[in-house]
């Protein structure tokens, strides 16, 4: 059983690392709903707001 627990823990760690790396690559975000975007959009694909702004740093 310990093997499956270790495997599950490693998979979860890798998933979190991938999500963090993905978030760091986002270049824009919606000022209304905070959705991270990977390209400049005229409006947020999640909430439809026109408040898409470039992320700093």
CHARMM-style PDB file with segment names, atoms N, HN, CA, C and O in Angstrom:
ATOM      1  N   UNK     1       0.821  -1.193   0.000  1.00  0.00      PROA
ATOM      2  CA  UNK     1       0.000   0.000   0.000  1.00  0.00      PROA
ATOM      3  C   UNK     1       0.867   1.260   0.000  1.00  0.00      PROA
ATOM      4  O   UNK     1       0.496   2.282  -0.576  1.00  0.00      PROA
ATOM      5  N   UNK     2       2.010   1.170   0.646  1.00  0.00      PROA
ATOM      6  HN  UNK     2       2.312   0.339   1.114  1.00  0.00      PROA
ATOM      7  CA  UNK     2       2.905   2.317   0.713  1.00  0.00      PROA
ATOM      8  C   UNK     2       3.362   2.754  -0.671  1.00  0.00      PROA
ATOM      9  O   UNK     2       3.539   3.948  -0.910  1.00  0.00      PROA
ATOM     10  N   UNK     3       3.554   1.813  -1.584  1.00  0.00      PROA
ATOM     11  HN  UNK     3       3.410   0.843  -1.390  1.00  0.00      PROA
ATOM     12  CA  UNK     3       3.958   2.136  -2.949  1.00  0.00      PROA
ATOM     13  C   UNK     3       2.915   3.029  -3.620  1.00  0.00      PROA
ATOM     14  O   UNK     3       3.273   4.000  -4.286  1.00  0.00      PROA
ATOM     15  N   UNK     4       1.640   2.713  -3.453  1.00  0.00      PROA
ATOM     16  HN  UNK     4       1.350   1.924  -2.912  1.00  0.00      PROA
ATOM     17  CA  UNK     4       0.575   3.510  -4.055  1.00  0.00      PROA
ATOM     18  C   UNK     4       0.472   4.885  -3.409  1.00  0.00      PROA
ATOM     19  O   UNK     4       0.190   5.869  -4.092  1.00  0.00      PROA
ATOM     20  N   UNK     5       0.696   4.964  -2.105  1.00  0.00      PROA
ATOM     21  HN  UNK     5       0.925   4.164  -1.550  1.00  0.00      PROA
ATOM     22  CA  UNK     5       0.690   6.258  -1.424  1.00  0.00      PROA
ATOM     23  C   UNK     5       1.823   7.136  -1.934  1.00  0.00      PROA
ATOM     24  O   UNK     5       1.628   8.322  -2.196  1.00  0.00      PROA
ATOM     25  N   UNK     6       3.014   6.548  -2.076  1.00  0.00      PROA
ATOM     26  HN  UNK     6       3.173   5.584  -1.863  1.00  0.00      PROA
ATOM     27  CA  UNK     6       4.164   7.291  -2.585  1.00  0.00      PROA
ATOM     28  C   UNK     6       3.914   7.760  -4.011  1.00  0.00      PROA
ATOM     29  O   UNK     6       4.213   8.904  -4.354  1.00  0.00      PROA
ATOM     30  N   UNK     7       3.372   6.885  -4.833  1.00  0.00      PROA
ATOM     31  HN  UNK     7       3.130   5.955  -4.554  1.00  0.00      PROA
ATOM     32  CA  UNK     7       3.079   7.233  -6.221  1.00  0.00      PROA
ATOM     33  C   UNK     7       2.048   8.361  -6.288  1.00  0.00      PROA
ATOM     34  O   UNK     7       2.210   9.307  -7.059  1.00  0.00      PROA
ATOM     35  N   UNK     8       1.015   8.263  -5.501  1.00  0.00      PROA
ATOM     36  HN  UNK     8       0.883   7.494  -4.875  1.00  0.00      PROA
ATOM     37  CA  UNK     8      -0.009   9.307  -5.460  1.00  0.00      PROA
ATOM     38  C   UNK     8       0.558  10.641  -5.020  1.00  0.00      PROA
ATOM     39  O   UNK     8       0.203  11.679  -5.578  1.00  0.00      PROA
ATOM     40  N   UNK     9       1.417  10.628  -4.049  1.00  0.00      PROA
ATOM     41  HN  UNK     9       1.706   9.784  -3.596  1.00  0.00      PROA
ATOM     42  CA  UNK     9       2.048  11.849  -3.546  1.00  0.00      PROA
ATOM     43  C   UNK     9       2.922  12.475  -4.632  1.00  0.00      PROA
ATOM     44  O   UNK     9       2.895  13.689  -4.831  1.00  0.00      PROA
ATOM     45  N   UNK    10       3.692  11.650  -5.329  1.00  0.00      PROA
ATOM     46  HN  UNK    10       3.714  10.664  -5.167  1.00  0.00      PROA
ATOM     47  CA  UNK    10       4.575  12.152  -6.398  1.00  0.00      PROA
ATOM     48  C   UNK    10       3.758  12.744  -7.548  1.00  0.00      PROA
ATOM     49  O   UNK    10       4.122  13.784  -8.095  1.00  0.00      PROA
ATOM     50  N   UNK    11       2.670  12.095  -7.911  1.00  0.00      PROA
ATOM     51  HN  UNK    11       2.373  11.250  -7.466  1.00  0.00      PROA
ATOM     52  CA  UNK    11       1.804  12.610  -8.982  1.00  0.00      PROA
ATOM     53  C   UNK    11       1.221  13.963  -8.580  1.00  0.00      PROA
ATOM     54  O   UNK    11       1.183  14.880  -9.400  1.00  0.00      PROA
ATOM     55  N   UNK    12       0.776  14.100  -7.353  1.00  0.00      PROA
ATOM     56  HN  UNK    12       0.807  13.354  -6.687  1.00  0.00      PROA
ATOM     57  CA  UNK    12       0.213  15.374  -6.880  1.00  0.00      PROA
ATOM     58  C   UNK    12       1.272  16.466  -6.875  1.00  0.00      PROA
ATOM     59  O   UNK    12       0.982  17.598  -7.262  1.00  0.00      PROA
ATOM     60  N   UNK    13       2.484  16.159  -6.451  1.00  0.00      PROA
ATOM     61  HN  UNK    13       2.720  15.240  -6.137  1.00  0.00      PROA
ATOM     62  CA  UNK    13       3.571  17.145  -6.458  1.00  0.00      PROA
ATOM     63  C   UNK    13       3.864  17.613  -7.882  1.00  0.00      PROA
ATOM     64  O   UNK    13       4.040  18.808  -8.121  1.00  0.00      PROA
ATOM     65  N   UNK    14       3.915  16.679  -8.822  1.00  0.00      PROA
ATOM     66  HN  UNK    14       3.771  15.708  -8.628  1.00  0.00      PROA
ATOM     67  CA  UNK    14       4.192  17.029 -10.209  1.00  0.00      PROA
ATOM     68  C   UNK    14       3.061  17.885 -10.784  1.00  0.00      PROA
ATOM     69  O   UNK    14       3.316  18.832 -11.527  1.00  0.00      PROA
ATOM     70  N   UNK    15       1.830  17.556 -10.445  1.00  0.00      PROA
ATOM     71  HN  UNK    15       1.623  16.787  -9.841  1.00  0.00      PROA
ATOM     72  CA  UNK    15       0.678  18.328 -10.916  1.00  0.00      PROA
ATOM     73  C   UNK    15       0.765  19.769 -10.425  1.00  0.00      PROA
ATOM     74  O   UNK    15       0.509  20.700 -11.189  1.00  0.00      PROA
ATOM     75  N   UNK    16       1.123  19.960  -9.164  1.00  0.00      PROA
ATOM     76  HN  UNK    16       1.332  19.204  -8.543  1.00  0.00      PROA
ATOM     77  CA  UNK    16       1.240  21.303  -8.603  1.00  0.00      PROA
ATOM     78  C   UNK    16       2.378  22.078  -9.254  1.00  0.00      PROA
ATOM     79  O   UNK    16       2.242  23.279  -9.490  1.00  0.00      PROA
ATOM     80  N   UNK    17       3.496  21.421  -9.547  1.00  0.00      PROA
ATOM     81  HN  UNK    17       3.606  20.445  -9.355  1.00  0.00      PROA
ATOM     82  CA  UNK    17       4.620  22.075 -10.210  1.00  0.00      PROA
ATOM     83  C   UNK    17       4.231  22.534 -11.619  1.00  0.00      PROA
ATOM     84  O   UNK    17       4.606  23.627 -12.043  1.00  0.00      PROA
ATOM     85  N   UNK    18       3.489  21.709 -12.335  1.00  0.00      PROA
ATOM     86  HN  UNK    18       3.185  20.820 -11.991  1.00  0.00      PROA
ATOM     87  CA  UNK    18       3.043  22.057 -13.687  1.00  0.00      PROA
ATOM     88  C   UNK    18       2.088  23.244 -13.631  1.00  0.00      PROA
ATOM     89  O   UNK    18       2.199  24.155 -14.451  1.00  0.00      PROA
ATOM     90  N   UNK    19       1.165  23.255 -12.696  1.00  0.00      PROA
ATOM     91  HN  UNK    19       1.075  22.515 -12.029  1.00  0.00      PROA
ATOM     92  CA  UNK    19       0.214  24.364 -12.569  1.00  0.00      PROA
ATOM     93  C   UNK    19       0.939  25.657 -12.245  1.00  0.00      PROA
ATOM     94  O   UNK    19       0.603  26.705 -12.798  1.00  0.00      PROA
ATOM     95  N   UNK    20       1.924  25.607 -11.362  1.00  0.00      PROA
ATOM     96  HN  UNK    20       2.197  24.757 -10.913  1.00  0.00      PROA
ATOM     97  CA  UNK    20       2.691  26.795 -10.996  1.00  0.00      PROA
ATOM     98  C   UNK    20       3.455  27.329 -12.207  1.00  0.00      PROA
ATOM     99  O   UNK    20       3.444  28.532 -12.465  1.00  0.00      PROA
ATOM    100  N   UNK    21       4.113  26.450 -12.944  1.00  0.00      PROA
ATOM    101  HN  UNK    21       4.122  25.472 -12.734  1.00  0.00      PROA
ATOM    102  CA  UNK    21       4.858  26.860 -14.137  1.00  0.00      PROA
ATOM    103  C   UNK    21       3.916  27.463 -15.173  1.00  0.00      PROA
ATOM    104  O   UNK    21       4.257  28.453 -15.820  1.00  0.00      PROA
ATOM    105  N   UNK    22       2.754  26.882 -15.332  1.00  0.00      PROA
ATOM    106  HN  UNK    22       2.477  26.077 -14.807  1.00  0.00      PROA
ATOM    107  CA  UNK    22       1.778  27.377 -16.288  1.00  0.00      PROA
ATOM    108  C   UNK    22       1.307  28.782 -15.901  1.00  0.00      PROA
ATOM    109  O   UNK    22       1.205  29.659 -16.759  1.00  0.00      PROA
ATOM    110  N   UNK    23       1.021  28.996 -14.624  1.00  0.00      PROA
ATOM    111  HN  UNK    23       1.104  28.283 -13.927  1.00  0.00      PROA
ATOM    112  CA  UNK    23       0.585  30.308 -14.138  1.00  0.00      PROA
ATOM    113  C   UNK    23       1.659  31.366 -14.367  1.00  0.00      PROA
ATOM    114  O   UNK    23       1.345  32.515 -14.676  1.00  0.00      PROA
ATOM    115  N   UNK    24       2.913  30.985 -14.217  1.00  0.00      PROA
ATOM    116  HN  UNK    24       3.169  30.051 -13.966  1.00  0.00      PROA
ATOM    117  CA  UNK    24       4.016  31.926 -14.396  1.00  0.00      PROA
ATOM    118  C   UNK    24       4.170  32.356 -15.853  1.00  0.00      PROA
ATOM    119  O   UNK    24       4.724  33.421 -16.123  1.00  0.00      PROA
ATOM    120  N   UNK    25       3.690  31.550 -16.789  1.00  0.00      PROA
ATOM    121  HN  UNK    25       3.240  30.685 -16.569  1.00  0.00      PROA
ATOM    122  CA  UNK    25       3.810  31.855 -18.216  1.00  0.00      PROA
ATOM    123  C   UNK    25       2.701  32.781 -18.718  1.00  0.00      PROA
ATOM    124  O   UNK    25       2.810  33.320 -19.820  1.00  0.00      PROA
ATOM    125  N   UNK    26       1.655  32.973 -17.947  1.00  0.00      PROA
ATOM    126  HN  UNK    26       1.567  32.535 -17.053  1.00  0.00      PROA
ATOM    127  CA  UNK    26       0.547  33.824 -18.384  1.00  0.00      PROA
ATOM    128  C   UNK    26       1.030  35.258 -18.564  1.00  0.00      PROA
ATOM    129  O   UNK    26       1.740  35.790 -17.710  1.00  0.00      PROA
ATOM    130  N   UNK    27       0.644  35.885 -19.675  1.00  0.00      PROA
ATOM    131  HN  UNK    27       0.067  35.453 -20.368  1.00  0.00      PROA
ATOM    132  CA  UNK    27       1.093  37.243 -19.976  1.00  0.00      PROA
ATOM    133  C   UNK    27       0.036  38.297 -19.656  1.00  0.00      PROA
ATOM    134  O   UNK    27       0.362  39.477 -19.523  1.00  0.00      PROA
ATOM    135  N   UNK    28      -1.217  37.888 -19.534  1.00  0.00      PROA
ATOM    136  HN  UNK    28      -1.481  36.930 -19.642  1.00  0.00      PROA
ATOM    137  CA  UNK    28      -2.320  38.812 -19.275  1.00  0.00      PROA
ATOM    138  C   UNK    28      -3.255  38.208 -18.237  1.00  0.00      PROA
ATOM    139  O   UNK    28      -3.206  37.008 -17.967  1.00  0.00      PROA
ATOM    140  N   UNK    29      -4.106  39.049 -17.659  1.00  0.00      PROA
ATOM    141  HN  UNK    29      -4.145  40.024 -17.878  1.00  0.00      PROA
ATOM    142  CA  UNK    29      -5.122  38.572 -16.730  1.00  0.00      PROA
ATOM    143  C   UNK    29      -6.341  39.465 -16.834  1.00  0.00      PROA
ATOM    144  O   UNK    29      -6.257  40.615 -17.265  1.00  0.00      PROA
ATOM    145  N   UNK    30      -7.462  38.921 -16.433  1.00  0.00      PROA
ATOM    146  HN  UNK    30      -7.530  37.987 -16.083  1.00  0.00      PROA
ATOM    147  CA  UNK    30      -8.706  39.691 -16.390  1.00  0.00      PROA
ATOM    148  C   UNK    30      -8.768  40.421 -15.056  1.00  0.00      PROA
ATOM    149  O   UNK    30      -8.632  39.808 -13.997  1.00  0.00      PROA
ATOM    150  N   UNK    31      -8.972  41.724 -15.112  1.00  0.00      PROA
ATOM    151  HN  UNK    31      -9.082  42.222 -15.972  1.00  0.00      PROA
ATOM    152  CA  UNK    31      -9.052  42.515 -13.887  1.00  0.00      PROA
ATOM    153  C   UNK    31     -10.341  42.242 -13.112  1.00  0.00      PROA
ATOM    154  O   UNK    31     -10.420  42.522 -11.916  1.00  0.00      PROA
ATOM    155  N   UNK    32     -11.343  41.701 -13.788  1.00  0.00      PROA
ATOM    156  HN  UNK    32     -11.279  41.473 -14.760  1.00  0.00      PROA
ATOM    157  CA  UNK    32     -12.624  41.422 -13.138  1.00  0.00      PROA
ATOM    158  C   UNK    32     -12.633  40.074 -12.411  1.00  0.00      PROA
ATOM    159  O   UNK    32     -12.958  40.006 -11.225  1.00  0.00      PROA
ATOM    160  N   UNK    33     -12.275  39.000 -13.128  1.00  0.00      PROA
ATOM    161  HN  UNK    33     -12.012  39.055 -14.091  1.00  0.00      PROA
ATOM    162  CA  UNK    33     -12.399  37.662 -12.538  1.00  0.00      PROA
ATOM    163  C   UNK    33     -11.048  36.997 -12.247  1.00  0.00      PROA
ATOM    164  O   UNK    33     -11.001  35.865 -11.767  1.00  0.00      PROA
ATOM    165  N   UNK    34      -9.948  37.710 -12.543  1.00  0.00      PROA
ATOM    166  HN  UNK    34      -9.986  38.630 -12.933  1.00  0.00      PROA
ATOM    167  CA  UNK    34      -8.588  37.230 -12.255  1.00  0.00      PROA
ATOM    168  C   UNK    34      -8.162  36.011 -13.069  1.00  0.00      PROA
ATOM    169  O   UNK    34      -7.189  35.348 -12.711  1.00  0.00      PROA
ATOM    170  N   UNK    35      -8.872  35.702 -14.159  1.00  0.00      PROA
ATOM    171  HN  UNK    35      -9.663  36.241 -14.449  1.00  0.00      PROA
ATOM    172  CA  UNK    35      -8.475  34.595 -15.025  1.00  0.00      PROA
ATOM    173  C   UNK    35      -7.139  34.930 -15.670  1.00  0.00      PROA
ATOM    174  O   UNK    35      -6.948  36.036 -16.175  1.00  0.00      PROA
ATOM    175  N   UNK    36      -6.210  33.973 -15.653  1.00  0.00      PROA
ATOM    176  HN  UNK    36      -6.365  33.074 -15.242  1.00  0.00      PROA
ATOM    177  CA  UNK    36      -4.922  34.162 -16.305  1.00  0.00      PROA
ATOM    178  C   UNK    36      -5.048  33.807 -17.779  1.00  0.00      PROA
ATOM    179  O   UNK    36      -5.683  32.816 -18.138  1.00  0.00      PROA
ATOM    180  N   UNK    37      -4.433  34.633 -18.633  1.00  0.00      PROA
ATOM    181  HN  UNK    37      -3.917  35.438 -18.341  1.00  0.00      PROA
ATOM    182  CA  UNK    37      -4.512  34.449 -20.076  1.00  0.00      PROA
ATOM    183  C   UNK    37      -3.105  34.378 -20.656  1.00  0.00      PROA
ATOM    184  O   UNK    37      -2.171  34.967 -20.112  1.00  0.00      PROA
ATOM    185  N   UNK    38      -2.962  33.668 -21.739  1.00  0.00      PROA
ATOM    186  HN  UNK    38      -3.721  33.189 -22.181  1.00  0.00      PROA
ATOM    187  CA  UNK    38      -1.655  33.450 -22.344  1.00  0.00      PROA
ATOM    188  C   UNK    38      -1.464  34.237 -23.627  1.00  0.00      PROA
ATOM    189  O   UNK    38      -0.466  34.057 -24.325  1.00  0.00      PROA
ATOM    190  N   UNK    39      -2.408  35.104 -23.941  1.00  0.00      PROA
ATOM    191  HN  UNK    39      -3.218  35.251 -23.374  1.00  0.00      PROA
ATOM    192  CA  UNK    39      -2.323  36.000 -25.086  1.00  0.00      PROA
ATOM    193  C   UNK    39      -3.242  37.189 -24.802  1.00  0.00      PROA
ATOM    194  O   UNK    39      -4.144  37.105 -23.969  1.00  0.00      PROA
ATOM    195  N   UNK    40      -3.005  38.274 -25.491  1.00  0.00      PROA
ATOM    196  HN  UNK    40      -2.272  38.342 -26.168  1.00  0.00      PROA
ATOM    197  CA  UNK    40      -3.842  39.462 -25.330  1.00  0.00      PROA
ATOM    198  C   UNK    40      -5.193  39.198 -25.980  1.00  0.00      PROA
ATOM    199  O   UNK    40      -5.254  38.820 -27.150  1.00  0.00      PROA
ATOM    200  N   UNK    41      -6.253  39.387 -25.251  1.00  0.00      PROA
ATOM    201  HN  UNK    41      -6.204  39.694 -24.300  1.00  0.00      PROA
ATOM    202  CA  UNK    41      -7.617  39.207 -25.749  1.00  0.00      PROA
ATOM    203  C   UNK    41      -8.355  40.535 -25.642  1.00  0.00      PROA
ATOM    204  O   UNK    41      -8.066  41.333 -24.751  1.00  0.00      PROA
ATOM    205  N   UNK    42      -9.275  40.770 -26.514  1.00  0.00      PROA
ATOM    206  HN  UNK    42      -9.509  40.121 -27.238  1.00  0.00      PROA
ATOM    207  CA  UNK    42     -10.096  41.968 -26.432  1.00  0.00      PROA
ATOM    208  C   UNK    42     -11.063  41.907 -25.257  1.00  0.00      PROA
ATOM    209  O   UNK    42     -11.445  42.928 -24.686  1.00  0.00      PROA
ATOM    210  N   UNK    43     -11.448  40.682 -24.914  1.00  0.00      PROA
ATOM    211  HN  UNK    43     -11.138  39.852 -25.378  1.00  0.00      PROA
ATOM    212  CA  UNK    43     -12.308  40.483 -23.746  1.00  0.00      PROA
ATOM    213  C   UNK    43     -11.983  39.136 -23.121  1.00  0.00      PROA
ATOM    214  O   UNK    43     -11.445  38.245 -23.778  1.00  0.00      PROA
ATOM    215  N   UNK    44     -12.311  39.001 -21.863  1.00  0.00      PROA
ATOM    216  HN  UNK    44     -12.748  39.725 -21.329  1.00  0.00      PROA
ATOM    217  CA  UNK    44     -12.031  37.778 -21.122  1.00  0.00      PROA
ATOM    218  C   UNK    44     -12.913  36.642 -21.632  1.00  0.00      PROA
ATOM    219  O   UNK    44     -14.131  36.796 -21.719  1.00  0.00      PROA
ATOM    220  N   UNK    45     -12.313  35.508 -21.967  1.00  0.00      PROA
ATOM    221  HN  UNK    45     -11.323  35.382 -21.896  1.00  0.00      PROA
ATOM    222  CA  UNK    45     -13.124  34.384 -22.440  1.00  0.00      PROA
ATOM    223  C   UNK    45     -13.978  33.752 -21.335  1.00  0.00      PROA
ATOM    224  O   UNK    45     -14.922  33.020 -21.630  1.00  0.00      PROA
ATOM    225  N   UNK    46     -13.656  34.025 -20.083  1.00  0.00      PROA
ATOM    226  HN  UNK    46     -12.889  34.620 -19.844  1.00  0.00      PROA
ATOM    227  CA  UNK    46     -14.420  33.454 -18.971  1.00  0.00      PROA
ATOM    228  C   UNK    46     -15.636  34.285 -18.607  1.00  0.00      PROA
ATOM    229  O   UNK    46     -16.740  33.755 -18.479  1.00  0.00      PROA
ATOM    230  N   UNK    47     -15.434  35.609 -18.436  1.00  0.00      PROA
ATOM    231  HN  UNK    47     -14.537  36.039 -18.540  1.00  0.00      PROA
ATOM    232  CA  UNK    47     -16.547  36.439 -17.943  1.00  0.00      PROA
ATOM    233  C   UNK    47     -17.022  37.485 -18.946  1.00  0.00      PROA
ATOM    234  O   UNK    47     -18.050  38.125 -18.725  1.00  0.00      PROA
ATOM    235  N   UNK    48     -16.282  37.671 -20.057  1.00  0.00      PROA
ATOM    236  HN  UNK    48     -15.447  37.151 -20.237  1.00  0.00      PROA
ATOM    237  CA  UNK    48     -16.707  38.620 -21.084  1.00  0.00      PROA
ATOM    238  C   UNK    48     -16.295  40.057 -20.812  1.00  0.00      PROA
ATOM    239  O   UNK    48     -16.627  40.949 -21.593  1.00  0.00      PROA
ATOM    240  N   UNK    49     -15.590  40.296 -19.738  1.00  0.00      PROA
ATOM    241  HN  UNK    49     -15.320  39.571 -19.104  1.00  0.00      PROA
ATOM    242  CA  UNK    49     -15.170  41.662 -19.397  1.00  0.00      PROA
ATOM    243  C   UNK    49     -14.124  42.159 -20.394  1.00  0.00      PROA
ATOM    244  O   UNK    49     -13.332  41.374 -20.916  1.00  0.00      PROA
ATOM    245  N   UNK    50     -14.126  43.463 -20.653  1.00  0.00      PROA
ATOM    246  HN  UNK    50     -14.769  44.101 -20.229  1.00  0.00      PROA
ATOM    247  CA  UNK    50     -13.117  44.068 -21.518  1.00  0.00      PROA
ATOM    248  C   UNK    50     -11.895  44.508 -20.706  1.00  0.00      PROA
ATOM    249  O   UNK    50     -11.010  45.178 -21.237  1.00  0.00      PROA
ATOM    250  N   UNK    51     -11.843  44.143 -19.456  1.00  0.00      PROA
ATOM    251  HN  UNK    51     -12.562  43.598 -19.024  1.00  0.00      PROA
ATOM    252  CA  UNK    51     -10.763  44.556 -18.552  1.00  0.00      PROA
ATOM    253  C   UNK    51      -9.594  43.573 -18.536  1.00  0.00      PROA
ATOM    254  O   UNK    51      -9.184  43.107 -17.473  1.00  0.00      PROA
ATOM    255  N   UNK    52      -9.061  43.260 -19.714  1.00  0.00      PROA
ATOM    256  HN  UNK    52      -9.394  43.638 -20.578  1.00  0.00      PROA
ATOM    257  CA  UNK    52      -7.892  42.378 -19.806  1.00  0.00      PROA
ATOM    258  C   UNK    52      -6.662  43.270 -19.778  1.00  0.00      PROA
ATOM    259  O   UNK    52      -6.538  44.200 -20.576  1.00  0.00      PROA
ATOM    260  N   UNK    53      -5.749  42.978 -18.846  1.00  0.00      PROA
ATOM    261  HN  UNK    53      -5.850  42.222 -18.198  1.00  0.00      PROA
ATOM    262  CA  UNK    53      -4.561  43.806 -18.676  1.00  0.00      PROA
ATOM    263  C   UNK    53      -3.306  42.912 -18.731  1.00  0.00      PROA
ATOM    264  O   UNK    53      -3.347  41.722 -18.420  1.00  0.00      PROA
ATOM    265  N   UNK    54      -2.195  43.540 -19.139  1.00  0.00      PROA
ATOM    266  HN  UNK    54      -2.162  44.507 -19.392  1.00  0.00      PROA
ATOM    267  CA  UNK    54      -0.914  42.825 -19.166  1.00  0.00      PROA
ATOM    268  C   UNK    54      -0.438  42.608 -17.728  1.00  0.00      PROA
ATOM    269  O   UNK    54      -0.599  43.471 -16.866  1.00  0.00      PROA
ATOM    270  N   UNK    55       0.144  41.447 -17.497  1.00  0.00      PROA
ATOM    271  HN  UNK    55       0.275  40.746 -18.198  1.00  0.00      PROA
ATOM    272  CA  UNK    55       0.715  41.158 -16.171  1.00  0.00      PROA
ATOM    273  C   UNK    55       2.087  41.786 -16.104  1.00  0.00      PROA
ATOM    274  O   UNK    55       2.812  41.822 -17.098  1.00  0.00      PROA
ATOM    275  N   UNK    56       2.440  42.277 -14.945  1.00  0.00      PROA
ATOM    276  HN  UNK    56       1.851  42.248 -14.138  1.00  0.00      PROA
ATOM    277  CA  UNK    56       3.771  42.847 -14.778  1.00  0.00      PROA
ATOM    278  C   UNK    56       4.725  41.775 -14.258  1.00  0.00      PROA
ATOM    279  O   UNK    56       4.367  40.938 -13.430  1.00  0.00      PROA
ATOM    280  N   UNK    57       5.950  41.832 -14.773  1.00  0.00      PROA
ATOM    281  HN  UNK    57       6.241  42.512 -15.446  1.00  0.00      PROA
ATOM    282  CA  UNK    57       7.020  40.956 -14.314  1.00  0.00      PROA
ATOM    283  C   UNK    57       6.688  39.553 -14.402  1.00  0.00      PROA
ATOM    284  OT1 UNK    57       7.504  38.702 -14.046  1.00  0.00      PROA
TER     285      UNK     57
END
